[in-house]
């Protein structure tokens, strides 16, 4: 007796009724979680065409072992670019370049990324401002305060259409145009400071910062004019511009109440970004 094929007996099956092999879920199917980070700038100070223009948040990935590799790379640490590479790695939108970020926005991302990897409690050693005693203190990185950029009528700060700010220096009476620094400026200043140190030259961090933050003096944007003004700026003008910059520069801070275990001194203390901030096991 010959065997008959089931298809001959019951007719051909349609494609829709054919059994479908179940796709087993891989135990390694895992998507790294992300979070939205509030930007101190609210995206208001970026130029047209920047990916963060008028964006109040940025999406970042949680830290992974890949980011730890970046932070422990001897090559990147020696070049002083480990933190920037780390931040670039956790930013989801790769059109956003770390060096184009305002420093306050970079700080916000750094704090959020650190909390995602090591937890929101950051224990570090601090020094009492009164008696210099060192003690451990814990900062809650979720307890952060955002300071947005603001005009100030009392200081005569006026915002321009170019997202810069004009102030009138009190002694020279010059109109000085200033703007918040970016990661690119920060990297340039860091490399300049290192170069001066290697060349046994006098440090000039403050004046170098002024030359970066000042965009024009009396409407003149020539670098040599700005440099001349900064190098000869009366201290009264210098202090005024520094205070004005603090007003217009968007930033983030984490503060906790400090009480010295030795002398009992109390004050609010801002989180220090020490070597153990991103390298807690060192």
C-alpha positions as CSV (number, residue, x, y, z in Angstrom):
1,X,0.0,0.0,0.0
2,X,1.5,3.3,-1.0
3,X,1.7,6.2,1.5
4,X,-0.2,9.4,0.7
5,X,1.0,12.9,1.3
6,X,-1.2,14.8,3.7
7,X,-1.3,17.7,1.2
8,X,-2.9,15.4,-1.3
9,X,-5.4,14.3,1.3
10,X,-6.5,17.6,2.7
11,X,-5.4,20.0,0.0
12,X,-2.7,22.6,-0.1
13,X,-2.4,25.0,2.9
14,X,-2.5,28.7,2.4
15,X,0.5,30.8,3.3
16,X,-1.5,32.4,6.2
17,X,-2.3,29.0,7.7
18,X,1.2,27.7,7.5
19,X,2.9,27.3,10.9
20,X,5.3,30.1,11.7
21,X,8.5,29.3,13.6
22,X,8.5,31.2,16.9
23,X,11.5,33.6,17.2
24,X,13.1,33.1,20.6
25,X,14.0,36.3,22.4
26,X,17.7,36.5,22.9
27,X,18.7,36.9,26.6
28,X,21.0,39.7,25.4
29,X,18.2,41.7,23.8
30,X,18.6,44.8,26.0
31,X,18.3,48.4,25.1
32,X,20.4,50.8,27.2
33,X,18.0,53.1,29.1
34,X,18.1,56.8,28.4
35,X,17.0,59.9,30.3
36,X,16.2,63.5,29.5
37,X,18.4,66.2,31.1
38,X,17.2,69.7,31.6
39,X,19.6,72.3,30.0
40,X,20.4,75.4,32.0
41,X,20.5,77.4,28.7
42,X,17.0,76.1,27.7
43,X,18.5,76.2,24.2
44,X,18.1,79.9,24.0
45,X,21.7,80.9,23.5
46,X,22.5,78.6,20.6
47,X,22.6,79.9,17.1
48,X,20.2,79.0,14.3
49,X,21.0,75.5,12.9
50,X,22.4,74.2,16.2
51,X,20.6,70.9,17.1
52,X,19.8,72.3,20.6
53,X,18.5,75.6,19.4
54,X,15.4,76.4,21.6
55,X,15.6,72.8,23.1
56,X,15.0,72.7,26.8
57,X,16.3,69.1,27.2
58,X,18.9,66.7,25.8
59,X,18.6,62.9,25.8
60,X,21.5,60.8,27.1
61,X,22.2,57.1,27.6
62,X,23.0,55.6,31.0
63,X,26.7,54.9,31.6
64,X,27.9,51.4,30.4
65,X,31.2,49.5,30.5
66,X,32.1,51.3,27.2
67,X,32.1,54.6,29.0
68,X,34.2,53.2,31.7
69,X,36.7,52.2,29.1
70,X,36.8,55.8,27.8
71,X,37.3,57.2,31.3
72,X,40.2,54.8,32.0
73,X,42.0,55.2,28.7
74,X,45.5,56.3,29.4
75,X,45.8,57.9,25.9
76,X,42.6,60.0,26.3
77,X,43.5,61.0,29.9
78,X,47.0,62.1,28.8
79,X,45.5,64.2,26.0
80,X,42.9,65.7,28.5
81,X,40.0,64.7,26.4
82,X,38.6,61.7,28.3
83,X,35.6,63.6,29.8
84,X,34.7,65.1,26.4
85,X,34.8,61.7,24.7
86,X,32.7,60.3,27.6
87,X,30.1,62.9,27.2
88,X,30.0,62.5,23.4
89,X,29.4,58.8,23.9
90,X,26.4,59.2,26.2
91,X,24.7,61.9,24.1
92,X,22.0,60.1,21.9
93,X,21.8,62.7,19.1
94,X,25.3,62.4,17.4
95,X,24.7,65.6,15.5
96,X,25.3,67.4,18.8
97,X,29.0,67.9,19.3
98,X,30.3,68.3,22.9
99,X,32.6,71.2,22.0
100,X,29.6,73.2,20.8
101,X,27.8,72.9,24.1
102,X,27.7,75.8,26.6
103,X,29.8,74.9,29.6
104,X,26.7,75.0,31.9
105,X,24.9,72.5,29.7
106,X,28.0,70.3,29.7
107,X,28.0,70.4,33.5
108,X,24.3,69.3,33.6
109,X,25.0,66.3,31.3
110,X,28.1,65.4,33.4
111,X,26.2,65.4,36.7
112,X,23.3,63.4,35.2
113,X,25.6,60.8,33.5
114,X,27.6,60.3,36.7
115,X,24.4,59.7,38.7
116,X,23.2,57.1,36.1
117,X,26.5,55.2,36.5
118,X,27.4,55.4,40.1
119,X,24.2,56.6,41.8
120,X,23.1,60.0,43.0
121,X,25.0,59.9,46.2
122,X,28.5,61.3,45.8
123,X,30.8,61.0,48.8
124,X,34.0,63.0,48.6
125,X,36.5,64.7,50.9
126,X,35.9,68.4,51.6
127,X,38.0,71.0,53.5
128,X,36.4,73.2,56.1
129,X,36.8,76.9,55.0
130,X,37.2,78.0,58.6
131,X,39.7,75.6,60.2
132,X,41.0,73.6,57.1
133,X,39.9,70.2,58.6
134,X,39.3,67.6,56.0
135,X,36.2,65.3,56.3
136,X,34.0,63.2,54.1
137,X,30.7,64.7,52.9
138,X,27.9,63.2,50.8
139,X,26.2,65.3,48.0
140,X,22.9,64.3,46.5
141,X,23.3,64.8,42.8
142,X,19.6,64.9,42.4
143,X,19.5,68.0,44.6
144,X,20.5,70.3,41.8
145,X,19.6,73.9,41.0
146,X,19.5,75.3,37.5
147,X,20.5,79.0,37.0
148,X,19.2,80.4,33.7
149,X,20.8,83.2,31.8
150,X,19.2,86.5,32.8
151,X,19.4,90.2,32.0
152,X,19.9,92.5,35.0
153,X,18.7,96.1,34.9
154,X,20.7,96.9,38.0
155,X,23.9,95.9,36.3
156,X,22.8,97.3,33.0
157,X,23.0,93.9,31.2
158,X,21.2,94.0,27.8
159,X,20.8,91.0,25.5
160,X,21.5,91.4,21.8
161,X,19.9,89.7,18.8
162,X,23.0,87.6,18.5
163,X,22.5,86.0,21.9
164,X,25.3,88.0,23.4
165,X,25.1,90.6,26.2
166,X,26.2,94.2,26.4
167,X,27.4,95.8,29.7
168,X,28.9,99.2,30.3
169,X,32.1,99.0,32.3
170,X,31.9,101.4,35.3
171,X,35.4,103.0,35.0
172,X,36.2,103.1,31.3
173,X,32.5,103.5,30.4
174,X,33.1,101.2,27.4
175,X,30.3,99.0,26.1
176,X,31.6,95.5,26.5
177,X,29.9,92.6,24.7
178,X,30.2,89.2,26.4
179,X,28.9,85.7,25.8
180,X,28.9,82.4,27.7
181,X,31.8,80.1,26.9
182,X,31.5,76.8,25.2
183,X,33.3,73.4,25.4
184,X,35.5,74.6,22.6
185,X,36.6,77.6,24.6
186,X,37.1,75.4,27.7
187,X,39.4,73.0,25.8
188,X,41.4,75.9,24.3
189,X,41.9,77.5,27.7
190,X,43.0,74.1,29.2
191,X,45.5,73.5,26.5
192,X,46.8,77.1,26.8
193,X,47.3,76.7,30.5
194,X,49.1,73.4,30.0
195,X,51.3,75.0,27.4
196,X,52.2,77.9,29.7
197,X,53.0,75.4,32.5
198,X,55.3,73.4,30.2
199,X,57.0,76.5,29.0
200,X,57.5,77.8,32.6
201,X,55.5,80.8,31.7
202,X,53.4,82.9,34.1
203,X,49.8,81.7,34.5
204,X,47.1,84.0,33.0
205,X,43.9,82.0,33.3
206,X,41.7,85.0,34.2
207,X,42.8,87.2,31.4
208,X,42.7,84.3,28.9
209,X,39.1,83.8,30.0
210,X,38.2,87.4,29.5
211,X,39.7,87.3,26.0
212,X,37.4,84.4,25.2
213,X,34.2,85.7,26.8
214,X,34.5,89.3,25.5
215,X,33.3,89.5,21.9
216,X,33.7,93.3,21.3
217,X,34.6,96.5,23.0
218,X,32.8,99.7,21.9
219,X,31.6,97.7,18.9
220,X,35.1,96.7,17.8
221,X,35.5,92.9,17.6
222,X,39.1,92.8,16.5
223,X,41.1,90.3,18.7
224,X,44.0,92.7,19.2
225,X,41.6,95.4,20.4
226,X,40.0,93.0,22.9
227,X,43.4,91.7,24.1
228,X,44.6,95.3,24.6
229,X,41.5,96.2,26.6
230,X,41.8,93.0,28.8
231,X,45.5,93.5,29.5
232,X,44.9,97.1,30.5
233,X,41.5,96.8,32.1
234,X,41.1,98.5,35.5
235,X,40.3,96.1,38.3
236,X,37.0,97.9,38.8
237,X,35.9,97.0,35.3
238,X,37.3,93.5,35.6
239,X,35.3,92.7,38.7
240,X,32.1,94.2,37.2
241,X,32.4,92.1,34.0
242,X,33.1,89.0,36.0
243,X,29.9,89.5,38.1
244,X,27.9,90.3,34.9
245,X,29.2,87.1,33.3
246,X,28.0,85.1,36.2
247,X,24.5,86.5,35.6
248,X,24.4,85.7,31.9
249,X,26.1,82.3,32.0
250,X,23.6,79.5,32.4
251,X,24.8,76.8,34.8
252,X,23.8,74.1,37.3
253,X,24.9,73.6,40.9
254,X,24.5,71.0,43.6
255,X,24.7,72.3,47.1
256,X,24.5,70.7,50.6
257,X,24.6,72.1,54.1
258,X,28.1,71.6,55.6
259,X,28.9,71.3,59.3
260,X,32.5,70.9,60.3
261,X,33.1,68.0,62.7
262,X,36.0,69.8,64.2
263,X,35.1,73.5,64.8
264,X,31.3,73.4,64.1
265,X,31.4,75.9,61.3
266,X,28.3,75.7,59.1
267,X,27.7,77.0,55.6
268,X,26.2,75.9,52.2
269,X,28.9,74.1,50.1
270,X,28.8,73.4,46.4
271,X,29.8,70.0,45.1
272,X,33.5,69.9,44.2
273,X,34.3,68.2,40.9
274,X,37.3,66.3,42.2
275,X,39.2,63.4,40.7
276,X,36.9,60.9,42.3
277,X,33.8,62.4,40.6
278,X,34.1,60.2,37.6
279,X,36.7,57.9,39.0
280,X,35.3,56.8,42.4
281,X,37.4,53.6,42.6
282,X,40.7,55.4,42.3
